């Protein structure tokens, strides 16, 4: 069952949710802290490892020619973190005349640490929303650099090429499967802590999760995902419920947990009422 939550509910305590956050360790901290501040129970077990790529001659060439680009798109926090650290090494004084773009407010915030203002869509936090920006509509013969991780979606590159842009990609990191195969901690972590909800913020995270998650535990778990696109990929899996958030930001994920809290609180009341009648 897939439910899409399209409204942000008032802040509430999250006493009924017992959440596993699967983001990479550094990115999980702020979300876990926010859940704890709302009296939710939270555990962190990353389902992605982010590893920087070694600097290659191709990377150096792109960085040395950064001033030749009309537009630069940064696709994620990790792309901003690793990519802009490299840019800073080559360009202590940034070249002028470049329009910078960010997918999501968190990416834009990371870019701001390097004194770069990334344009973001007013509505939407994904590649589709970015491509709807008016100044990315007419890019014929413009040079565009995409700073991203290895692999992942090609929608931005493909779309801009179709619109006539000359597109290059600066790959700065890769996503790896965590090494839990020797002692897989996930089944016992779920069981011993009575975890009822898992938060995943990408399709790759869910794929990695399923590598470690026993099928027998799936029907007992709520799964929160960042978009309908990701949810549709896994809709056939028998999770107790698949919940679609309004994005992968902490705010959107907390809003989904608010609504789940309401569901669990109502269910608890029904169960208590049934016990009183029996």
Helices and strands as residue ranges (DSSP letters): E 2-4, E 18-21, H 25-37, E 41-44, E 49-52, H 57-64, G 66-68, E 71-74, H 77-90, E 99-102, H 105-112, H 127-131, G 134-136, E 143-149, H 155-162, E 166-176, H 186-192, E 197-199, H 203-212, H 215-218, E 222-225, H 228-233, E 241-244, H 250-277
